[in-house]
Every structure is written in C-alpha cells, then in structure tokens.
Amino acid sequence: MRPTLTSDIYGEKFLTSGRVVIPPNECTQAEWHGCDRQGTSDNLINPIRSARVDTRESFSFKYGTLEIRAKMPQGDWIWPALWLMPKDSVYGGWPRSGAITLMEMRGNRNLFNGNVNVGVEQAGSTLHYGPSSSENGWPKAHYTRNENLGFADDFHVYKLVWTPSFIQFSVDGNNIGTVNAEKGFWARGGFSGANIWEGREIMAPFDQEFYIIMNNAVGGVGFFADGFVNRDYPKPW
C-alpha cells in the first residue's frame, strides 16, 4: 500500500492543467475542491496519489470488537489511518452517517504543537458525526495518546469496542477514550434544528454496519495545521 506520484500516471503537465472529478457517490469530502479540482499554476492537482485498502465489498459489521496490529509508516507529511465508514449512508453524506477513526497519525518525526509532538509520537482516535461538515461534533469525541518512542518503530495493537451504548478506544491495552451514547449524539454535539437521527437507536448514526479502511495518505489542508511547527523544515504548502 504505497502512495504514487500523479505525474507517473498522467504526466507532469497534468498537475497544472488537468482536471479531477470524483462522482458524488464516491467522494467523501467536497470541501477545499476535494471532489472537483482544476489544476493551475497556483492550484496544483495533488502531486501524490494516496493509497487505501478497504472491505466495502467484502465485510462490514455492527457492534463488536476490532483489533488491528500495525506498524505505522514514518516520513514528513505522511498520514496513515485505520478507520471505518458506513456501508450504506442511510442518514446522508459525511458526517451525517458517521465515521469512526480507530487510529490516525502524522508521520513527521519532529512536528510540534507548542511543546507537544503531534507527529510519530502521537496517535489519535475520533468519532465524526453531525448534520454537515461545518457542524461536526468530533471535538467532543476525540482522544490522543503520546509515547516517546513513537508508533512507527514497532507494532502496536489498536482496539475498538463498539456496543449499543458506547464506543471505546485503546492502544496496547490502555484505554485512551470512551464515548458513551447517554442522550444520543445529537445532544452530545449540541446541534441546533431538527434531530436527523430522531427515532433511531441511541447510538445513531453509529447504529448501522460499517466497513474497515486502512489507508496511507499524503498531505492535506486540515490534518497538518498551519500552526504546527515542523522542526526539520517548514510546511511546503
């Protein structure tokens, strides 16, 4: 599962003159020209094509325990992740039907937010849910764990326990966060307007079958915040 150069497939000129269009039923995030991008000299087509493996056509499940033993890749601006998406987006597009991030990490060796290493030394787990991309309750279901040796030098076990009343994340047997359904995820997110999950199970939108994704992305405008400092050299975009 290795990222590839876009120019190796379409040629160097494609980066500044080509156009990429992802069908609505396949695109997971339209913001920042994520589904439709025209390459120009000032707005390049992504020069590196990320890679993924998923079980969309072979396996999905609702409630249970998932364990993945993995050794994360390292390298500046690499973004590996182990996550789950709904098999059928019954409540609508992301994040209305939810997303479960078992683990994601930045591959930078010396990326810092203040004095905290947010690169290879930090692993994060998150639930995404809400009525729109601008109203996403993820900050209230986000957890991180830091280890001085990092997560790229050896294998670690990332575990998800998903029940009809809570979701729990752990790394190497250490619980890093538990999200209890309580009054439901609409209340948890503090969203206004009509509850899009009204009348469903208390775990909605996490009450449907999800499939597993393992991917290795590169770059991005959100996960590598401009406020982070890469001590080896500055962010190149």
C-alpha positions as CSV (number, residue, x, y, z in Angstrom):
1,M,0.0,0.0,0.0
2,R,2.2,2.8,-1.3
3,P,1.3,6.3,-2.5
4,T,2.3,7.0,-6.1
5,L,3.2,10.2,-8.0
6,T,0.3,11.6,-10.1
7,S,2.8,12.6,-12.7
8,D,3.9,9.0,-13.2
9,I,0.4,8.2,-14.4
10,Y,-0.8,11.3,-16.2
11,G,2.4,13.3,-16.9
12,E,3.9,16.4,-15.3
13,K,1.7,18.9,-17.2
14,F,-1.4,17.3,-15.7
15,L,-0.6,18.9,-12.4
16,T,-1.1,22.4,-13.7
17,S,-3.7,21.8,-16.5
18,G,-5.7,18.6,-15.8
19,R,-9.0,18.3,-14.0
20,V,-10.0,15.7,-11.4
21,V,-13.7,14.9,-10.9
22,I,-14.9,12.4,-8.3
23,P,-18.5,11.3,-8.6
24,P,-20.7,12.4,-5.6
25,N,-21.4,8.8,-4.6
26,E,-17.7,8.1,-4.3
27,C,-16.4,11.4,-2.9
28,T,-16.2,11.6,0.9
29,Q,-15.4,15.3,1.3
30,A,-16.2,18.0,-1.2
31,E,-14.7,20.9,0.8
32,W,-11.5,22.5,-0.5
33,H,-12.0,21.2,-4.0
34,G,-11.9,17.6,-2.8
35,C,-14.3,16.3,-5.4
36,D,-13.7,18.6,-8.4
37,R,-10.3,20.3,-8.9
38,Q,-8.9,22.1,-11.9
39,G,-5.2,22.2,-12.0
40,T,-3.5,25.6,-12.5
41,S,0.0,27.0,-11.8
42,D,-1.3,28.3,-8.5
43,N,-3.6,25.4,-7.6
44,L,-1.9,22.1,-8.4
45,I,-3.6,18.8,-8.7
46,N,-2.4,16.8,-5.7
47,P,1.1,15.6,-6.8
48,I,0.9,12.4,-4.8
49,R,-1.9,9.8,-5.0
50,S,-2.8,8.3,-1.6
51,A,-3.4,4.5,-1.2
52,R,-6.0,2.5,0.6
53,V,-7.4,-1.0,1.2
54,D,-11.0,-1.4,2.4
55,T,-13.6,-4.1,3.0
56,R,-16.5,-2.2,1.4
57,E,-17.3,-5.1,-0.9
58,S,-16.3,-8.0,1.4
59,F,-17.0,-7.3,5.1
60,S,-19.0,-4.9,7.3
61,F,-20.3,-5.2,10.8
62,K,-22.4,-3.5,13.5
63,Y,-21.3,-3.7,17.1
64,G,-18.4,-5.8,18.2
65,T,-14.6,-5.7,18.8
66,L,-12.0,-4.8,16.2
67,E,-8.3,-5.2,16.8
68,I,-5.6,-4.2,14.3
69,R,-1.9,-4.8,15.0
70,A,0.1,-2.5,12.9
71,K,3.4,-0.7,12.5
72,M,2.9,2.9,11.2
73,P,5.0,4.4,8.4
74,Q,7.0,7.5,9.1
75,G,8.1,10.4,6.9
76,D,7.2,14.1,6.8
77,W,3.6,14.8,5.7
78,I,2.6,11.1,5.6
79,W,-0.9,10.5,7.1
80,P,-1.7,6.8,7.9
81,A,-5.1,5.9,9.3
82,L,-7.2,2.9,10.4
83,W,-10.8,3.8,10.3
84,L,-14.4,2.8,9.5
85,M,-17.1,4.2,7.2
86,P,-20.8,3.3,6.9
87,K,-21.6,0.6,4.4
88,D,-24.9,2.4,3.5
89,S,-25.0,6.1,4.3
90,V,-28.6,5.9,5.4
91,Y,-28.5,9.4,7.1
92,G,-26.7,11.1,4.2
93,G,-23.2,12.1,3.3
94,W,-20.3,12.6,5.7
95,P,-20.6,13.2,8.6
96,R,-24.3,12.7,8.8
97,S,-23.9,8.9,8.7
98,G,-20.8,8.9,11.0
99,A,-17.2,7.9,10.7
100,I,-15.0,6.0,13.2
101,T,-11.3,6.7,13.3
102,L,-9.7,3.9,15.2
103,M,-6.2,5.4,14.8
104,E,-4.6,8.1,12.7
105,M,-1.1,9.6,12.9
106,R,1.2,12.1,11.3
107,G,4.5,10.6,10.1
108,N,6.6,13.6,10.8
109,R,9.4,12.9,13.3
110,N,9.6,16.5,14.6
111,L,6.2,18.1,14.2
112,F,5.1,20.1,17.2
113,N,2.1,21.9,18.6
114,G,3.8,24.0,21.2
115,N,5.9,21.6,23.2
116,V,3.8,18.5,22.2
117,N,5.0,16.2,19.5
118,V,2.0,15.7,17.2
119,G,3.9,13.6,14.7
120,V,5.0,10.0,15.1
121,E,4.8,10.2,18.9
122,Q,1.0,10.8,18.9
123,A,-1.8,8.5,17.9
124,G,-5.4,9.8,17.8
125,S,-8.9,8.2,17.8
126,T,-12.0,10.1,16.8
127,L,-15.7,9.9,16.1
128,H,-17.1,12.1,13.3
129,Y,-20.9,12.9,13.4
130,G,-23.2,15.8,12.7
131,P,-25.6,17.4,10.2
132,S,-22.8,18.9,8.0
133,S,-19.1,19.2,7.6
134,S,-19.3,22.6,9.3
135,E,-21.2,21.1,12.2
136,N,-19.2,18.1,13.1
137,G,-19.1,17.0,16.8
138,W,-15.7,15.4,16.6
139,P,-14.0,17.6,19.2
140,K,-16.3,16.0,21.8
141,A,-15.2,12.5,20.8
142,H,-11.5,12.9,20.1
143,Y,-8.6,11.4,22.1
144,T,-4.9,11.2,21.7
145,R,-2.0,9.3,23.3
146,N,1.7,10.2,23.1
147,E,4.6,7.8,23.5
148,N,8.2,8.9,23.5
149,L,9.3,6.0,21.3
150,G,6.5,6.8,18.8
151,F,4.3,4.5,16.9
152,A,6.4,3.9,13.8
153,D,9.3,2.0,15.4
154,D,7.4,-1.1,16.3
155,F,4.0,-2.8,16.1
156,H,1.1,-1.7,18.3
157,V,-2.4,-3.0,18.9
158,Y,-5.2,-0.6,18.2
159,K,-8.6,-1.8,19.6
160,L,-12.2,-0.6,19.1
161,V,-15.0,-1.9,21.4
162,W,-18.3,-0.9,19.8
163,T,-21.6,-1.6,21.8
164,P,-25.2,-0.4,21.7
165,S,-24.4,2.1,24.4
166,F,-20.7,3.2,24.0
167,I,-17.6,3.2,21.8
168,Q,-14.2,2.7,23.5
169,F,-10.7,3.2,22.0
170,S,-7.5,1.7,23.3
171,V,-3.8,1.3,22.4
172,D,-1.8,-1.7,23.6
173,G,-4.5,-2.4,26.3
174,N,-4.5,1.2,27.5
175,N,-7.9,2.9,27.3
176,I,-7.5,6.3,25.7
177,G,-11.2,7.3,25.5
178,T,-14.7,6.1,25.9
179,V,-17.7,7.8,24.2
180,N,-21.0,7.0,26.0
181,A,-24.2,7.5,24.0
182,E,-26.0,9.0,27.0
183,K,-28.8,11.1,25.5
184,G,-27.7,10.5,21.9
185,F,-25.1,12.1,19.6
186,W,-27.4,15.0,18.6
187,A,-27.4,16.1,22.2
188,R,-23.7,15.3,22.6
189,G,-22.8,17.5,19.7
190,G,-25.1,20.4,20.9
191,F,-26.5,20.8,17.4
192,S,-29.5,23.0,16.7
193,G,-32.5,22.3,14.5
194,A,-34.3,19.0,13.9
195,N,-32.5,15.9,15.1
196,I,-31.6,13.9,11.9
197,W,-31.4,10.7,14.0
198,E,-34.7,11.2,15.8
199,G,-36.5,7.8,16.4
200,R,-33.4,5.8,15.8
201,E,-31.2,3.8,18.2
202,I,-29.5,5.8,20.9
203,M,-26.1,5.1,19.1
204,A,-27.3,6.7,15.8
205,P,-25.5,7.3,13.5
206,F,-23.3,4.6,14.8
207,D,-26.2,2.1,14.7
208,Q,-25.5,0.8,11.1
209,E,-23.0,-1.6,9.6
210,F,-19.5,-0.1,8.9
211,Y,-16.6,-1.4,6.8
212,I,-12.9,-1.2,7.6
213,I,-10.4,1.0,5.8
214,M,-6.6,1.0,6.1
215,N,-5.0,3.9,4.2
216,N,-1.8,5.9,3.8
217,A,-2.5,9.4,2.7
218,V,-0.1,12.3,2.0
219,G,-0.5,16.0,2.8
220,G,-3.9,17.6,3.3
221,V,-5.1,21.0,4.4
222,G,-6.8,20.1,7.7
223,F,-4.8,17.4,9.5
224,F,-1.5,19.3,9.1
225,A,-2.5,22.6,10.7
226,D,-0.6,25.7,9.8
227,G,0.0,26.4,13.5
228,F,2.1,23.2,13.8
229,V,5.9,23.7,13.6
230,N,8.0,21.1,11.7
231,R,11.4,21.5,13.2
232,D,13.2,19.9,10.3
233,Y,11.9,22.3,7.7
234,P,8.7,24.4,7.2
235,K,5.5,23.1,5.8
236,P,5.9,23.2,2.0
237,W,2.3,24.4,1.2
